[in-house]
């Protein structure tokens, strides 16, 4: 019997509720949210989030707390073990990524240095 593979990313209750609200406002135009990483920012990499109109053949599909997340295959090793949260501060609100693979971050919080997850 194979053991269940851990999810590449998980959502907090706050993130799931916010994501559900956003998706319900889209009136069914999207199948989920695509999350990835790209080169950029002063620390080297930035997270990306976009509406997904379709599931690409190589996407990693994660369903957590009633939300469908599609992960770009090039980003999976950078996101393994990440928890996505939604925070509301005095002057801002937004999704935050609590990623165990981050080794450094810039002062403004817009970019991070991420190393690929290693097999145990």
C-alpha positions in Angstrom: 0.0 0.0 0.0 1.4 3.4 -0.9 1.4 6.2 1.6 -0.5 9.4 0.7 1.8 12.0 -0.8 1.8 15.2 1.1 0.2 18.3 -0.5 2.6 20.7 -2.1 0.8 23.6 -0.5 -1.9 24.0 2.1 -4.3 26.8 3.1 -5.2 28.3 6.4 -8.9 28.8 7.1 -8.5 32.6 6.4 -6.8 31.9 3.1 -9.5 29.4 2.0 -12.4 31.7 3.0 -10.8 34.7 1.1 -10.1 32.5 -1.9 -13.6 31.1 -2.0 -15.0 34.7 -1.9 -12.8 35.7 -4.8 -13.7 32.6 -6.9 -17.4 33.0 -6.2 -17.2 36.6 -7.6 -15.7 35.3 -10.8 -19.1 33.6 -11.6 -17.5 30.3 -12.7 -15.1 31.7 -15.3 -12.1 30.1 -13.6 -11.3 26.5 -12.5 -9.0 27.6 -9.8 -5.9 29.7 -8.9 -2.5 29.0 -10.4 0.5 29.6 -8.1 4.1 29.7 -9.2 7.4 31.5 -8.7 9.4 33.7 -11.1 12.8 35.3 -11.1 12.6 38.9 -9.8 12.8 41.2 -6.9 15.9 42.0 -4.9 16.1 38.6 -3.2 15.8 36.6 -6.4 12.3 35.1 -6.7 8.7 36.3 -6.4 5.5 34.3 -5.9 2.9 34.5 -8.7 -0.9 34.0 -8.4 -3.3 34.1 -11.4 -6.7 32.9 -12.2 -6.7 29.6 -14.1 -9.2 29.1 -16.9 -8.1 25.5 -17.4 -5.9 22.8 -15.9 -2.7 22.3 -17.9 -1.6 18.7 -18.4 1.5 19.1 -16.2 -0.1 21.2 -13.4 0.0 19.8 -9.9 -3.6 20.0 -8.7 -4.1 20.5 -5.0 -7.6 20.7 -3.4 -7.6 22.0 0.1 -10.5 23.3 2.2 -12.7 23.5 -0.9 -10.3 25.5 -3.0 -8.5 24.2 -6.2 -4.9 25.3 -6.5 -2.9 24.6 -9.6 0.8 24.7 -9.3 3.1 25.3 -12.2 5.3 22.2 -12.5 8.5 24.3 -12.5 7.5 25.7 -9.1 6.7 22.5 -7.2 10.1 21.9 -5.6 10.2 25.6 -4.5 6.7 25.4 -2.9 6.7 21.9 -1.1 5.5 22.3 2.4 4.2 25.9 2.0 1.2 27.2 3.9 -0.7 30.0 2.3 -2.4 32.5 4.7 -4.5 35.6 4.3 -3.6 38.5 6.6 -5.3 41.8 7.3 -3.0 44.5 8.8 -3.7 48.1 9.6 -2.6 49.3 6.2 -2.7 46.3 4.0 -4.1 42.9 3.4 -3.0 40.0 1.2 -2.0 36.4 0.9 1.2 35.4 2.6 3.3 32.3 1.9 4.9 30.6 4.9 7.5 28.6 3.0 10.0 26.3 4.7 12.3 26.5 1.6 12.9 30.2 2.0 16.5 31.0 3.0 16.3 34.8 2.7 13.9 37.6 2.0 14.1 41.3 1.1 13.3 44.0 3.5 10.0 45.0 1.8 8.8 41.4 1.7 8.1 41.3 -2.0 10.7 38.7 -2.9 12.5 35.8 -1.4 15.4 33.4 -1.9 14.1 29.9 -2.2 16.1 26.6 -2.4 14.4 23.5 -3.9 13.1 21.0 -1.4 15.3 18.0 -0.9 14.1 14.4 -0.7 14.1 12.9 2.8 
